[in-house]
Amino acid sequence: MNGEEMKAYVLLARNGDTAAFCKLYELYYKDMYRFAYYMLGNTTDAEDVISETVLDAFSSIKSLKKPESLNPCIFKILSKK
């Protein structure tokens, strides 16, 4: 997915489009899982923290000012869990 497509999905998700948010989740899941697994050391905890992160990201995406800041925002949420 190129930058323009990702920006479009972020804008749709910011307006409440859950399908667009799911598409973004698919893009970020592997990287989030690697990060969480590295930090926590086991599958169950990594999956739990990703679930919490995704819920927080979904509920706060409406306040995201710049679509290109979604990636850093998600990893900031994830690192605080």
C-alpha positions in Angstrom: 0.0 0.0 0.0 1.4 3.4 -0.9 1.3 6.5 1.2 -1.7 8.0 -0.5 -3.8 4.8 0.0 -2.8 4.6 3.6 -3.7 8.3 4.1 -7.1 7.6 2.6 -7.7 4.6 4.9 -6.7 6.7 7.9 -9.1 9.5 7.0 -11.9 7.0 6.5 -11.1 5.3 9.8 -11.0 8.7 11.5 -14.5 9.2 10.2 -15.7 6.0 11.8 -15.2 3.5 8.9 -14.4 0.2 10.8 -13.5 -1.6 7.6 -10.8 1.0 6.8 -9.5 0.6 10.4 -9.4 -3.2 9.9 -7.3 -2.7 6.8 -4.8 -0.6 8.7 -4.7 -3.2 11.5 -3.8 -5.8 8.9 -0.9 -3.6 7.8 0.5 -3.1 11.3 -0.2 -6.4 13.0 3.0 -8.2 12.1 5.2 -5.3 13.2 3.2 -4.8 16.4 3.4 -8.5 17.2 7.2 -8.6 16.7 7.6 -5.6 18.9 5.3 -6.9 21.6 6.8 -10.4 21.6 10.3 -9.0 21.8 9.3 -6.8 24.8 7.2 -9.4 26.7 8.8 -12.7 25.7 5.6 -14.8 25.2 2.8 -15.1 22.7 -0.1 -14.7 25.0 1.0 -11.5 26.6 2.0 -10.1 23.1 -1.5 -10.9 21.8 -3.2 -9.4 24.8 -1.2 -6.1 24.6 -1.9 -5.9 20.9 -5.6 -6.2 21.5 -5.5 -3.4 24.1 -3.4 -1.3 21.8 -5.8 -1.7 18.9 -8.8 -0.8 21.1 -7.0 2.3 22.3 -5.9 3.3 18.8 -9.5 2.8 17.4 -11.0 4.9 20.1 -8.5 7.7 19.7 -8.0 7.7 15.9 -10.6 10.5 15.6 -8.2 12.9 17.4 -5.3 12.0 15.1 -4.3 15.3 13.4 -1.9 13.9 10.7 -2.7 10.6 9.0 1.0 9.9 8.5 1.5 9.9 12.3 -0.6 6.7 12.8 2.4 4.4 12.8 4.3 6.3 15.5 1.1 6.8 17.4 0.3 3.0 17.5 3.8 2.1 18.6 3.7 4.8 21.3 0.5 3.3 22.7 2.0 -0.2 22.4 5.2 0.7 24.2 3.2 2.2 27.1 1.3 -1.1 27.8 
